[in-house]
């Protein structure tokens, strides 16, 4: 039977080291994660975009931007508190990282940051689409971390994660942590109409029953999703990554307003605004007529003559955020920035985002971005250092929440 195999390579032992970033001179730098206190220098700028200074120019291979990886252990002081107070054997064989096929580049960045190598794993698909997983090294008694976002194709990547967990459980791993940078089905977290499923709870049950002992997720669509799991969940926020990048902008805090694209994202936008020099908040009143269909009705707040920063957890078809941006321009906003963690980018998202409504679209690499989806206003920031640091803290029994305080 024919099968297409996929074997992940080891990360290269040699990687470029970036020098420490200088503190921003703008009033954006008043946010609590500015002044380089957490180093998110692994950034990708799409095409001709050049929005912040890097220690060395980005390299391109066949037109594809390459992310510079920080491989030195020069961490800011507030990250060296509880974790660094005790001696950690970073060559310990008890911690093992494995990557699925959903986002192998992010997995390699995390491994580079942690100073480890990705574990050898064989993943292939049979002719009928069935997934086969085999660990090619022993994990007996080890703490295993499986890095696999359930991004599109969501069903394929979710099933692959479940089979990876099962393989580790049957190989006598001591603990299994599912590192899910993007948690699919998170939007189906409640019943808004009769006879609807709550798929987020179902997926949580599947991951638990497969044998995972802990989940590490990034920017869940809603906080209650953590309660769907009967195992510990470490919720990581990509907010400091975006804040660190915005600190390089030269915009006065008096000209800044943070905008929530819908009422459901007010708490997220308010927390973001508090970090951005306690900026004012505006809310777009949205009436949704169907899935992936949104109609903007009204704006709550003043944006006239200001720089509007729209904050959301994900951009799917970009209908909500594009209509919100059009409304902001109608209300007199000078510039509009779009910020999100998960760039799903289902058609026609690229057309909407590159239509000139946005000064810049800032996303992270929790979901891999296809080369065809790059456009001049796009900026991609890496969450590898954040996730790598969180994995070390979980493994060393140190505080995770202190990263975001």
LOFI-471329 format. One record per residue (C-alpha): residue number from 0; residue in one letter; x, y, z. Coordinates in nm, 4 decimals, decimal comma, always signed. Each point is the difference from the previous one (the first is absolute). Layout:
<sites>
NUM / a / X / Y / Z
...
</sites>
This chain:
<sites>
0 / x / +0,0000 / +0,0000 / +0,0000
1 / x / +0,1427 / +0,3340 / -0,1018
2 / x / +0,0742 / +0,2453 / +0,2771
3 / x / +0,1392 / +0,3512 / +0,0200
4 / x / +0,2459 / +0,0236 / +0,2894
5 / x / +0,1079 / +0,3063 / +0,1975
6 / x / +0,3088 / -0,0027 / +0,2208
7 / x / +0,0950 / +0,3141 / +0,1899
8 / x / +0,3673 / +0,1034 / -0,0205
9 / x / +0,2055 / +0,1105 / +0,2930
10 / x / +0,0431 / +0,3761 / +0,0363
11 / x / +0,3375 / +0,1339 / -0,1025
12 / x / +0,2461 / +0,0448 / +0,2819
13 / x / +0,1224 / +0,3294 / -0,1457
14 / x / -0,2386 / +0,2943 / +0,0067
15 / x / +0,0458 / +0,3715 / -0,0148
16 / x / -0,0045 / +0,1868 / +0,3309
17 / x / -0,1699 / +0,3346 / +0,0086
18 / x / +0,1256 / +0,2782 / +0,2187
19 / x / -0,2254 / +0,1403 / +0,2697
20 / x / -0,2626 / +0,2427 / -0,1279
21 / x / +0,0170 / +0,3652 / +0,0998
22 / x / -0,2858 / +0,1558 / +0,1922
23 / x / -0,2531 / +0,1901 / -0,2065
24 / x / -0,0056 / +0,3790 / +0,0193
25 / x / -0,3690 / +0,0288 / -0,0703
26 / x / -0,2774 / +0,0276 / +0,2548
27 / x / -0,0995 / -0,3529 / -0,1020
28 / x / +0,2977 / -0,1101 / +0,2088
29 / x / -0,1901 / +0,0809 / +0,3174
30 / x / -0,1754 / -0,3356 / -0,0300
31 / x / +0,1144 / -0,2523 / +0,2575
32 / x / +0,1678 / -0,2367 / -0,2477
33 / x / +0,2068 / +0,2618 / -0,1801
34 / x / +0,3664 / +0,0961 / +0,0467
35 / x / +0,1075 / -0,3463 / -0,1187
36 / x / -0,0887 / -0,1740 / +0,3249
37 / x / -0,1136 / -0,3024 / -0,1993
38 / x / +0,1847 / -0,0693 / -0,3214
39 / x / -0,2280 / -0,0798 / -0,2927
40 / x / +0,2551 / +0,0727 / -0,2670
41 / x / -0,1067 / -0,2936 / -0,2171
42 / x / -0,2076 / +0,2074 / -0,2385
43 / x / -0,0980 / -0,0341 / -0,3639
44 / x / -0,0945 / +0,3019 / -0,2091
45 / x / -0,1976 / -0,0779 / -0,3111
46 / x / +0,1421 / +0,1109 / -0,3321
47 / x / +0,1098 / +0,3650 / +0,0064
48 / x / -0,1259 / +0,0777 / +0,3498
49 / x / +0,2697 / +0,1348 / +0,2338
50 / x / -0,1608 / +0,1165 / +0,3212
51 / x / +0,2635 / -0,0479 / +0,2675
52 / x / +0,3746 / -0,0294 / +0,0325
53 / x / +0,1674 / -0,3398 / -0,0005
54 / x / +0,3563 / -0,0703 / +0,0961
55 / x / +0,0604 / -0,1453 / -0,3463
56 / x / -0,2003 / +0,0044 / -0,3237
57 / x / -0,2475 / -0,2781 / -0,0635
58 / x / +0,1221 / -0,2665 / -0,2378
59 / x / -0,2101 / -0,1309 / -0,2846
60 / x / +0,0209 / -0,3434 / -0,1564
61 / x / -0,1963 / -0,0359 / -0,3219
62 / x / -0,2003 / +0,3072 / +0,0956
63 / x / -0,1057 / -0,1445 / +0,3365
64 / x / +0,1025 / +0,2015 / +0,3081
65 / x / +0,2091 / -0,1832 / +0,2563
66 / x / -0,0574 / +0,0650 / +0,3707
67 / x / +0,3158 / +0,0871 / +0,1971
68 / x / +0,0160 / -0,2150 / +0,3116
69 / x / +0,1419 / +0,1058 / +0,3343
70 / x / +0,2106 / -0,2834 / +0,1347
71 / x / +0,1771 / +0,1702 / +0,2913
72 / x / -0,1320 / -0,0303 / +0,3530
73 / x / +0,0057 / +0,3736 / +0,0593
74 / x / -0,3412 / +0,0352 / +0,1575
75 / x / -0,1459 / +0,3118 / +0,1607
76 / x / +0,0148 / +0,0175 / +0,3777
77 / x / -0,3708 / -0,0499 / +0,0661
78 / x / +0,0132 / -0,3278 / -0,1930
79 / x / +0,2969 / -0,1213 / +0,2033
80 / x / -0,1776 / +0,0117 / +0,3351
81 / x / -0,1543 / -0,3230 / +0,1224
82 / x / +0,1165 / -0,2158 / -0,2900
83 / x / +0,3644 / +0,1050 / +0,0215
84 / x / +0,0273 / -0,0128 / +0,3780
85 / x / +0,0579 / -0,3728 / -0,0104
86 / x / +0,2431 / -0,1957 / -0,2098
87 / x / -0,1636 / -0,1546 / -0,3036
88 / x / +0,1578 / -0,2823 / -0,1970
89 / x / -0,0925 / +0,1112 / -0,3505
90 / x / +0,1628 / -0,3069 / -0,1509
91 / x / -0,2350 / -0,2237 / +0,1941
92 / x / -0,1528 / -0,2794 / -0,2032
93 / x / -0,3171 / +0,0269 / +0,2076
94 / x / -0,1334 / +0,2838 / -0,2182
95 / x / -0,0757 / -0,0894 / -0,3602
96 / x / -0,1524 / +0,2142 / -0,2728
97 / x / -0,1861 / -0,1466 / -0,2954
98 / x / -0,1654 / +0,1813 / -0,2864
99 / x / -0,2941 / -0,0893 / -0,2155
100 / x / -0,0300 / +0,1002 / -0,3632
101 / x / -0,2272 / +0,3022 / +0,0585
102 / x / +0,2702 / +0,2597 / +0,0755
103 / x / +0,3497 / -0,1559 / -0,0012
104 / x / +0,1772 / +0,3357 / -0,0434
105 / x / -0,1438 / +0,1335 / +0,3281
106 / x / +0,0979 / -0,3249 / +0,1728
107 / x / +0,3598 / +0,0387 / -0,1196
108 / x / +0,0092 / +0,3599 / +0,1242
109 / x / -0,1214 / -0,1138 / +0,3426
110 / x / +0,2660 / -0,2724 / +0,0091
111 / x / +0,2700 / +0,2520 / -0,0966
112 / x / -0,1088 / +0,2360 / +0,2769
113 / x / +0,0018 / -0,2808 / +0,2570
114 / x / +0,3378 / -0,1295 / -0,1147
115 / x / -0,1444 / -0,3428 / -0,0770
116 / x / -0,0505 / -0,2181 / -0,3031
117 / x / -0,3364 / -0,1128 / -0,1285
118 / x / -0,0655 / -0,3657 / +0,0628
119 / x / -0,0006 / -0,2369 / -0,2951
120 / x / -0,3506 / -0,0952 / -0,1028
121 / x / -0,1416 / -0,1650 / -0,3091
122 / x / -0,3382 / +0,1213 / -0,1222
123 / x / -0,1507 / -0,1245 / -0,3218
124 / x / -0,3363 / -0,0402 / -0,1668
125 / x / -0,1201 / -0,3133 / -0,1705
126 / x / -0,1668 / +0,0074 / -0,3396
127 / x / -0,3448 / +0,0147 / +0,1602
128 / x / +0,0984 / +0,3003 / +0,2165
129 / x / +0,0600 / -0,1847 / +0,3283
130 / x / +0,2755 / +0,1484 / +0,2157
131 / x / +0,2914 / -0,2070 / +0,1286
132 / x / +0,2266 / +0,1210 / +0,2823
133 / x / +0,3140 / -0,1662 / +0,1344
134 / x / +0,2405 / +0,1469 / +0,2540
135 / x / +0,3536 / -0,0802 / -0,1120
136 / x / +0,1615 / +0,0403 / +0,3403
137 / x / -0,0835 / -0,1126 / +0,3521
138 / x / -0,2235 / +0,2206 / +0,2154
139 / x / -0,0347 / -0,2384 / +0,2929
140 / x / -0,0120 / +0,2034 / +0,3197
141 / x / +0,0363 / +0,3293 / -0,1888
142 / x / -0,2020 / +0,3210 / +0,0106
143 / x / -0,1187 / +0,0325 / -0,3583
144 / x / -0,1214 / +0,3225 / -0,1631
145 / x / -0,1875 / -0,0393 / -0,3286
146 / x / -0,0158 / +0,3204 / -0,2085
147 / x / -0,2951 / -0,0081 / -0,2369
148 / x / -0,2498 / +0,2792 / -0,0744
149 / x / -0,3361 / -0,1205 / -0,1247
150 / x / -0,0012 / +0,2522 / -0,2855
151 / x / -0,1434 / -0,0693 / -0,3467
152 / x / -0,0448 / -0,2741 / -0,0999
153 / x / -0,1371 / -0,0138 / +0,3538
154 / x / -0,1320 / -0,3557 / -0,0029
155 / x / +0,3240 / -0,1424 / -0,1420
156 / x / +0,2205 / +0,1819 / +0,2497
157 / x / -0,2258 / -0,0789 / +0,2951
158 / x / -0,0018 / -0,3709 / -0,0822
159 / x / +0,3767 / +0,0065 / -0,0421
160 / x / +0,0362 / +0,1558 / +0,3468
161 / x / -0,2226 / -0,2657 / +0,1564
162 / x / +0,2008 / -0,2815 / -0,1593
163 / x / +0,3283 / +0,1613 / +0,1134
164 / x / -0,1333 / +0,0140 / +0,3564
165 / x / -0,1066 / -0,3638 / -0,0202
166 / x / +0,3426 / -0,1030 / -0,1309
167 / x / +0,1719 / +0,1736 / +0,2936
168 / x / -0,2391 / -0,1537 / +0,2522
169 / x / +0,0624 / -0,3494 / -0,1346
170 / x / +0,3755 / +0,0671 / +0,0017
171 / x / -0,0162 / +0,0555 / +0,3799
172 / x / +0,0656 / +0,3744 / +0,0035
173 / x / -0,0149 / +0,1349 / +0,3552
174 / x / -0,1997 / +0,3115 / -0,0914
175 / x / -0,1434 / +0,1209 / -0,3306
176 / x / -0,0619 / +0,3703 / -0,0626
177 / x / -0,1885 / +0,1057 / -0,3123
178 / x / +0,1423 / +0,3358 / -0,1106
179 / x / -0,2761 / +0,1449 / -0,2188
180 / x / +0,0933 / +0,3467 / -0,1289
181 / x / -0,3370 / +0,0211 / -0,1763
182 / x / -0,2926 / -0,1923 / +0,1493
183 / x / -0,2477 / -0,0847 / -0,2740
184 / x / -0,3756 / -0,0188 / +0,0598
185 / x / +0,0434 / +0,2596 / +0,2769
186 / x / -0,2761 / +0,2186 / -0,1489
187 / x / -0,2574 / -0,2723 / +0,0627
188 / x / +0,0159 / +0,0591 / +0,3748
189 / x / -0,3704 / +0,0524 / +0,0806
190 / x / -0,3496 / -0,0469 / -0,1367
191 / x / -0,1336 / +0,3127 / -0,1661
192 / x / -0,2895 / -0,1806 / -0,1696
193 / x / -0,1965 / -0,3148 / +0,0607
194 / x / +0,1466 / -0,3405 / -0,0883
195 / x / +0,3579 / +0,1275 / -0,0381
196 / x / +0,3066 / -0,1959 / +0,1020
197 / x / +0,2694 / +0,1296 / +0,2347
198 / x / +0,2953 / -0,1325 / -0,1975
199 / x / +0,2606 / +0,1663 / +0,2244
200 / x / -0,1048 / -0,2253 / +0,2882
201 / x / +0,0019 / -0,3058 / -0,2262
202 / x / +0,3544 / +0,0729 / -0,1197
203 / x / +0,1129 / +0,0546 / +0,3602
204 / x / -0,1421 / -0,3403 / +0,0907
205 / x / +0,1761 / -0,1641 / -0,2946
206 / x / +0,3385 / +0,1441 / +0,0987
207 / x / -0,0496 / -0,1065 / +0,3613
208 / x / -0,1158 / -0,3506 / -0,0846
209 / x / +0,2883 / -0,0463 / -0,2447
210 / x / +0,2354 / +0,0224 / +0,2977
211 / x / +0,1203 / +0,3602 / +0,0339
212 / x / +0,0864 / +0,1071 / +0,3553
213 / x / +0,0165 / +0,3735 / -0,0693
214 / x / -0,0841 / +0,2488 / -0,2742
215 / x / +0,1927 / +0,3146 / -0,0888
216 / x / -0,2109 / +0,2244 / -0,2257
217 / x / +0,0511 / +0,3479 / -0,1399
218 / x / -0,2768 / +0,2628 / +0,0011
219 / x / -0,3126 / -0,2121 / +0,0255
220 / x / -0,3074 / +0,1539 / -0,1600
221 / x / -0,1682 / +0,0222 / +0,3400
222 / x / +0,1190 / -0,0642 / +0,3521
223 / x / -0,2686 / -0,2556 / +0,0816
224 / x / +0,1651 / -0,2449 / -0,2397
225 / x / +0,2570 / -0,0697 / +0,2716
226 / x / -0,2811 / -0,1402 / +0,2125
227 / x / -0,0886 / -0,2533 / -0,2674
228 / x / +0,3176 / -0,1932 / +0,0803
229 / x / +0,0200 / -0,2341 / +0,2984
230 / x / +0,3795 / +0,0389 / -0,0013
231 / x / +0,2149 / +0,3080 / +0,0757
232 / x / +0,0061 / +0,2689 / -0,2714
233 / x / +0,2701 / +0,2655 / -0,0291
234 / x / -0,1431 / +0,2916 / -0,1968
235 / x / +0,2707 / +0,2047 / -0,1746
236 / x / -0,0724 / +0,3496 / -0,1301
237 / x / +0,1772 / +0,1358 / -0,3074
238 / x / -0,0767 / +0,3536 / +0,1175
239 / x / +0,3577 / +0,0781 / +0,1141
240 / x / +0,1348 / -0,0989 / -0,3427
241 / x / -0,2193 / +0,2567 / -0,1750
242 / x / +0,0542 / +0,2628 / +0,2695
243 / x / +0,3755 / -0,0351 / -0,0329
244 / x / -0,0281 / +0,0634 / -0,3731
245 / x / -0,2354 / +0,2966 / +0,0403
246 / x / +0,2538 / +0,1555 / +0,2358
247 / x / +0,2136 / +0,0708 / -0,3071
248 / x / -0,2664 / +0,2281 / -0,1464
249 / x / +0,0243 / +0,3792 / +0,0293
250 / x / -0,3593 / +0,0822 / +0,0880
251 / x / -0,1031 / +0,2238 / +0,2873
252 / x / -0,2236 / -0,1623 / +0,2603
253 / x / -0,2385 / +0,2951 / -0,0388
254 / x / -0,0643 / -0,1069 / -0,3594
255 / x / -0,0586 / -0,3653 / +0,0826
256 / x / -0,3238 / -0,1928 / +0,0446
257 / x / -0,0448 / -0,3767 / +0,0348
258 / x / -0,3057 / -0,1388 / -0,1784
259 / x / -0,1828 / -0,3244 / +0,0700
260 / x / -0,1512 / -0,1321 / -0,3269
261 / x / -0,2980 / -0,1418 / +0,1921
262 / x / -0,1568 / +0,0033 / +0,3441
263 / x / +0,1353 / -0,3478 / +0,0809
264 / x / +0,3591 / +0,1225 / -0,0256
265 / x / -0,0372 / +0,2965 / +0,2376
266 / x / +0,1859 / -0,1660 / +0,2883
267 / x / +0,2909 / -0,0922 / -0,2265
268 / x / +0,0155 / +0,3508 / -0,1490
269 / x / -0,0262 / +0,1654 / +0,3429
270 / x / +0,2955 / -0,1999 / +0,1321
271 / x / +0,1953 / +0,0899 / -0,3130
272 / x / -0,0853 / +0,3701 / +0,0352
273 / x / +0,1119 / -0,0001 / +0,3633
274 / x / +0,3459 / -0,1164 / -0,1064
275 / x / +0,0154 / +0,2610 / -0,2765
276 / x / +0,0360 / +0,3019 / +0,2272
277 / x / -0,3583 / -0,0540 / +0,1234
278 / x / -0,1356 / +0,1048 / -0,3394
279 / x / -0,3716 / +0,0740 / -0,0490
280 / x / -0,2288 / -0,2752 / -0,1235
281 / x / -0,2542 / -0,0072 / -0,2836
282 / x / -0,2410 / -0,2802 / -0,0877
283 / x / -0,1485 / -0,0991 / -0,3343
284 / x / -0,3620 / -0,1099 / +0,0338
285 / x / -0,0340 / -0,2974 / -0,2327
286 / x / -0,3100 / -0,1931 / -0,0935
287 / x / +0,0836 / -0,3421 / -0,1415
288 / x / -0,2505 / -0,1437 / -0,2463
289 / x / +0,1729 / -0,3338 / -0,0470
290 / x / +0,3316 / -0,1855 / +0,0345
291 / x / +0,2854 / +0,1967 / -0,1602
292 / x / -0,2496 / +0,2760 / -0,0875
293 / x / +0,0064 / +0,3239 / +0,2003
294 / x / -0,1730 / +0,3346 / -0,0303
295 / x / +0,1352 / +0,3028 / +0,1849
296 / x / -0,2701 / +0,2218 / +0,1460
297 / x / +0,1546 / +0,2633 / +0,2263
298 / x / +0,3131 / +0,1239 / +0,1774
299 / x / +0,0228 / +0,0655 / +0,3723
300 / x / +0,2813 / +0,2438 / +0,0767
301 / x / +0,1962 / +0,2793 / -0,1678
302 / x / +0,2609 / -0,0754 / -0,2681
303 / x / +0,0049 / +0,3272 / -0,1941
304 / x / +0,3552 / +0,0980 / -0,0928
305 / x / +0,1474 / -0,2917 / +0,1968
306 / x / +0,2054 / -0,3091 / -0,0738
307 / x / -0,2307 / -0,2976 / +0,0533
308 / x / +0,1429 / -0,3368 / +0,1033
309 / x / -0,2524 / -0,2810 / -0,0521
310 / x / +0,0707 / -0,3011 / +0,2233
311 / x / -0,1499 / -0,3470 / -0,0481
312 / x / +0,0983 / -0,3578 / +0,0697
313 / x / -0,0293 / -0,1191 / -0,3603
314 / x / -0,0663 / +0,1101 / -0,3564
315 / x / -0,1887 / -0,2552 / -0,2067
316 / x / -0,1698 / +0,1468 / -0,3077
317 / x / +0,0793 / +0,3540 / +0,1265
318 / x / -0,3613 / +0,1063 / -0,0498
319 / x / -0,0426 / +0,1318 / +0,3543
320 / x / +0,3272 / +0,1875 / +0,0232
321 / x / -0,0205 / +0,1412 / -0,3546
322 / x / -0,3487 / +0,1415 / +0,0494
323 / x / +0,1094 / +0,1346 / +0,3363
324 / x / +0,2985 / +0,1725 / -0,1628
325 / x / -0,2264 / +0,1536 / -0,2655
326 / x / -0,2213 / +0,1383 / +0,2753
327 / x / +0,3013 / +0,1425 / +0,1839
328 / x / +0,1100 / +0,1847 / -0,3134
329 / x / -0,3532 / +0,1349 / -0,0433
330 / x / +0,0144 / +0,1269 / +0,3588
331 / x / +0,3241 / +0,1863 / -0,0720
332 / x / +0,2762 / -0,2362 / +0,1168
333 / x / +0,3414 / +0,1075 / -0,1341
334 / x / +0,1520 / -0,3485 / -0,0211
335 / x / -0,1241 / -0,3489 / +0,0803
336 / x / +0,2190 / -0,2873 / +0,1189
337 / x / -0,1299 / -0,3566 / +0,0268
338 / x / +0,1535 / -0,2286 / +0,2633
339 / x / -0,0848 / -0,3652 / +0,0555
340 / x / +0,1635 / -0,3182 / +0,1249
341 / x / -0,1413 / -0,2616 / -0,2369
342 / x / +0,0020 / +0,0715 / -0,3739
343 / x / -0,2379 / -0,2595 / -0,1418
344 / x / -0,0348 / +0,2031 / -0,3227
345 / x / -0,2841 / -0,1836 / -0,1697
346 / x / -0,0945 / +0,1485 / -0,3399
347 / x / -0,0641 / +0,2848 / -0,0662
348 / x / +0,2021 / +0,1234 / +0,3018
349 / x / +0,3091 / +0,1028 / -0,1981
350 / x / -0,2002 / +0,2166 / -0,2394
351 / x / -0,1737 / +0,1751 / +0,2875
352 / x / +0,3145 / +0,0559 / +0,2056
353 / x / +0,2061 / +0,1295 / -0,2922
354 / x / -0,2700 / +0,2355 / -0,1301
355 / x / +0,1564 / +0,3083 / +0,1593
356 / x / -0,2152 / +0,0169 / +0,3139
357 / x / +0,2911 / -0,0850 / +0,2284
358 / x / +0,3292 / +0,1743 / +0,0548
359 / x / +0,1372 / -0,3310 / +0,1232
360 / x / -0,1299 / -0,3481 / +0,0855
361 / x / +0,1948 / -0,1503 / +0,2913
362 / x / -0,0318 / -0,3724 / +0,0662
363 / x / +0,1990 / -0,2815 / +0,1626
364 / x / +0,1196 / -0,3324 / -0,1378
365 / x / -0,2230 / -0,2304 / +0,2075
366 / x / -0,1391 / -0,1015 / -0,3408
367 / x / +0,2416 / -0,0380 / -0,2936
368 / x / -0,0507 / +0,2653 / -0,2666
369 / x / +0,0160 / -0,1183 / -0,3602
370 / x / +0,2371 / +0,2003 / -0,2172
371 / x / -0,2858 / +0,0900 / -0,2328
372 / x / -0,1805 / +0,1688 / +0,2905
373 / x / +0,2691 / +0,2620 / +0,0637
374 / x / -0,0871 / +0,3579 / -0,0907
375 / x / +0,1847 / +0,3295 / +0,0568
376 / x / -0,1880 / +0,1031 / +0,3157
377 / x / +0,0551 / -0,3334 / +0,1768
378 / x / +0,2390 / -0,0381 / +0,2939
379 / x / +0,0524 / -0,3414 / +0,1633
380 / x / +0,1394 / -0,0244 / +0,3542
381 / x / +0,1351 / -0,3209 / +0,1489
382 / x / -0,1400 / -0,1502 / +0,3220
383 / x / +0,2763 / -0,2620 / +0,0160
384 / x / +0,1876 / +0,1655 / +0,2879
385 / x / -0,3229 / +0,0434 / +0,1961
386 / x / -0,1060 / -0,3627 / -0,0435
387 / x / +0,3522 / -0,1300 / +0,0612
388 / x / +0,0267 / +0,1973 / +0,3231
389 / x / -0,3425 / -0,1254 / +0,1100
390 / x / +0,0983 / -0,3620 / -0,0658
391 / x / +0,3139 / +0,0417 / +0,2125
392 / x / -0,2038 / +0,1520 / +0,2826
393 / x / -0,2573 / -0,2792 / -0,0108
394 / x / +0,2760 / -0,2590 / -0,0007
395 / x / +0,1845 / +0,1701 / +0,2887
396 / x / -0,3189 / +0,0502 / +0,2068
397 / x / +0,0340 / +0,3802 / -0,0147
398 / x / -0,2600 / +0,2711 / -0,0408
399 / x / -0,1378 / +0,0588 / -0,3478
400 / x / -0,2304 / +0,2897 / +0,0812
401 / x / +0,2934 / +0,2174 / +0,1108
402 / x / +0,0963 / +0,0357 / -0,3675
403 / x / -0,3109 / +0,2094 / -0,0609
404 / x / -0,0016 / +0,2104 / +0,3154
</sites>
